[in-house]
Amino acid sequence: MSTTAGSTDDSMDHLITSPLPSHPANHICALCRNFYTLGWVTGTGGGVSIKHGPHIFIAPSGVQKELMQPGDMFVMEHASRAYVRNPPVLKPSACTPLFLAAFDRGAGCCIHTHSQWAVLVTLLVERDALHQQGSAAASMAELLCFEIERIEQIKGIPKGQGKQGMLGYFDRLRVPIIPNTAHEEDLTQSLEAAMERYPDTYAVLVLRHGVYVWGDDVQKAKTQAESLDYIFRLAVEMRRLELPWTDHNTN
């Protein structure tokens, strides 16, 4: 697998050139500008990737997401994992292996945010686990899961890959939480394990870090990311008011 970036070949600029707002190179820029206003990609954090035909379009690493231009996009061939377009100077996203994990499972778009509400939810779940299981829970962070039910916005989340329809008001939403690592790419194995353990999930939270959300296409991934962030914020406020997330929650 070749995932090393080099100097760009101008002959491949046609891959990121289009007047259509829906073209991945344009769409990623628009999404990142929107996400910046929500506080999801502050300080160059977070990212977006879109699969389009045989290619994967990826926002670069370490750039101000609200200022990105289509020419900043990396383009990878999905089958070979080789970059076919490498912008000069810029670095490939450290999230790339995690985006690929979602695309290998049929996703059309993957969004990574550093939402404060996502981070706070992971801290609350971690604290609950520490209270219930003691210090041993710290070494079992991969087993953590955020759960909530009887919230209307849960209807914005699909039942699972290959399943028809969306979750209902009385269904329980489960989002697994994996431990954070010093380097983003080192999250890949834990993310893939969470996907295997929770095959119906469209998101994985990263402890004290943020969340990865994916969907069949850009619209669905965006809808699910927005719905989840609403739910995470609501969950934080519910905990502040000592309201339970589920019928069996021991707040």
Solvent accessible surface area in square Angstrom, and as a share of the most:
residue,aa,sasa,rsa
1,M,170,0.76
2,S,62,0.40
3,T,51,0.30
4,T,111,0.64
5,A,31,0.24
6,G,41,0.39
7,S,99,0.64
8,T,32,0.19
9,D,78,0.40
10,D,110,0.57
11,S,73,0.47
12,M,49,0.22
13,D,45,0.23
14,H,116,0.52
15,L,22,0.11
16,I,14,0.07
17,T,95,0.55
18,S,27,0.18
19,P,131,0.83
20,L,108,0.54
21,P,107,0.67
22,S,80,0.52
23,H,29,0.13
24,P,4,0.03
25,A,0,0.00
26,N,30,0.16
27,H,49,0.22
28,I,0,0.00
29,C,3,0.02
30,A,42,0.33
31,L,7,0.03
32,C,0,0.00
33,R,110,0.40
34,N,52,0.27
35,F,0,0.00
36,Y,89,0.34
37,T,107,0.62
38,L,90,0.45
39,G,28,0.27
40,W,9,0.03
41,V,1,0.00
42,T,86,0.50
43,G,61,0.58
44,T,47,0.28
45,G,14,0.13
46,G,11,0.10
47,G,2,0.02
48,V,0,0.00
49,S,0,0.00
50,I,7,0.03
51,K,65,0.27
52,H,102,0.46
53,G,52,0.50
54,P,87,0.55
55,H,38,0.17
56,I,0,0.00
57,F,3,0.01
58,I,1,0.00
59,A,2,0.01
60,P,1,0.01
61,S,30,0.19
62,G,52,0.50
63,V,25,0.15
64,Q,101,0.45
65,K,3,0.01
66,E,39,0.17
67,L,110,0.55
68,M,3,0.01
69,Q,107,0.47
70,P,37,0.23
71,G,33,0.32
72,D,37,0.19
73,M,0,0.00
74,F,0,0.00
75,V,0,0.00
76,M,0,0.00
77,E,62,0.28
78,H,31,0.14
79,A,100,0.77
80,S,51,0.33
81,R,48,0.17
82,A,29,0.23
83,Y,24,0.09
84,V,42,0.24
85,R,13,0.05
86,N,19,0.10
87,P,4,0.03
88,P,78,0.49
89,V,149,0.86
90,L,46,0.23
91,K,130,0.55
92,P,39,0.25
93,S,11,0.07
94,A,43,0.33
95,C,9,0.05
96,T,7,0.04
97,P,47,0.30
98,L,0,0.00
99,F,1,0.01
100,L,9,0.05
101,A,2,0.01
102,A,0,0.00
103,F,6,0.02
104,D,75,0.39
105,R,72,0.26
106,G,50,0.48
107,A,6,0.05
108,G,12,0.12
109,C,0,0.00
110,C,1,0.00
111,I,0,0.00
112,H,1,0.00
113,T,3,0.02
114,H,64,0.29
115,S,2,0.01
116,Q,133,0.59
117,W,61,0.22
118,A,0,0.00
119,V,32,0.18
120,L,69,0.35
121,V,0,0.00
122,T,0,0.00
123,L,54,0.27
124,L,25,0.12
125,V,13,0.07
126,E,25,0.11
127,R,114,0.42
128,D,27,0.14
129,A,8,0.06
130,L,66,0.33
131,H,141,0.63
132,Q,118,0.53
133,Q,97,0.43
134,G,32,0.31
135,S,98,0.63
136,A,58,0.45
137,A,4,0.03
138,A,67,0.52
139,S,90,0.58
140,M,72,0.32
141,A,8,0.06
142,E,91,0.41
143,L,75,0.38
144,L,15,0.08
145,C,24,0.14
146,F,0,0.00
147,E,48,0.21
148,I,0,0.00
149,E,23,0.10
150,R,120,0.44
151,I,25,0.13
152,E,104,0.46
153,Q,65,0.29
154,I,0,0.00
155,K,92,0.39
156,G,13,0.12
157,I,8,0.04
158,P,18,0.12
159,K,87,0.37
160,G,1,0.01
161,Q,101,0.45
162,G,81,0.78
163,K,108,0.46
164,Q,163,0.72
165,G,45,0.44
166,M,87,0.39
167,L,28,0.14
168,G,25,0.24
169,Y,79,0.30
170,F,162,0.67
171,D,54,0.28
172,R,61,0.22
173,L,7,0.03
174,R,111,0.40
175,V,2,0.01
176,P,1,0.01
177,I,0,0.00
178,I,2,0.01
179,P,37,0.24
180,N,66,0.34
181,T,51,0.30
182,A,99,0.77
183,H,109,0.49
184,E,32,0.14
185,E,81,0.36
186,D,80,0.42
187,L,0,0.00
188,T,27,0.16
189,Q,150,0.67
190,S,33,0.21
191,L,1,0.00
192,E,63,0.28
193,A,59,0.46
194,A,9,0.07
195,M,8,0.04
196,E,120,0.54
197,R,143,0.52
198,Y,46,0.18
199,P,92,0.58
200,D,57,0.30
201,T,19,0.11
202,Y,17,0.07
203,A,2,0.01
204,V,0,0.00
205,L,0,0.00
206,V,0,0.00
207,L,13,0.07
208,R,149,0.54
209,H,26,0.12
210,G,0,0.00
211,V,6,0.04
212,Y,1,0.00
213,V,1,0.01
214,W,16,0.06
215,G,0,0.00
216,D,74,0.38
217,D,64,0.33
218,V,21,0.12
219,Q,140,0.62
220,K,96,0.41
221,A,0,0.00
222,K,61,0.26
223,T,59,0.34
224,Q,4,0.02
225,A,5,0.04
226,E,67,0.30
227,S,3,0.02
228,L,3,0.02
229,D,22,0.11
230,Y,116,0.44
231,I,0,0.00
232,F,1,0.01
233,R,133,0.48
234,L,56,0.28
235,A,0,0.00
236,V,23,0.13
237,E,54,0.24
238,M,24,0.11
239,R,23,0.09
240,R,168,0.61
241,L,104,0.52
242,E,146,0.65
243,L,84,0.42
244,P,69,0.44
245,W,7,0.03
246,T,10,0.06
247,D,91,0.47
248,H,148,0.66
249,N,41,0.21
250,T,101,0.59
251,N,80,0.41
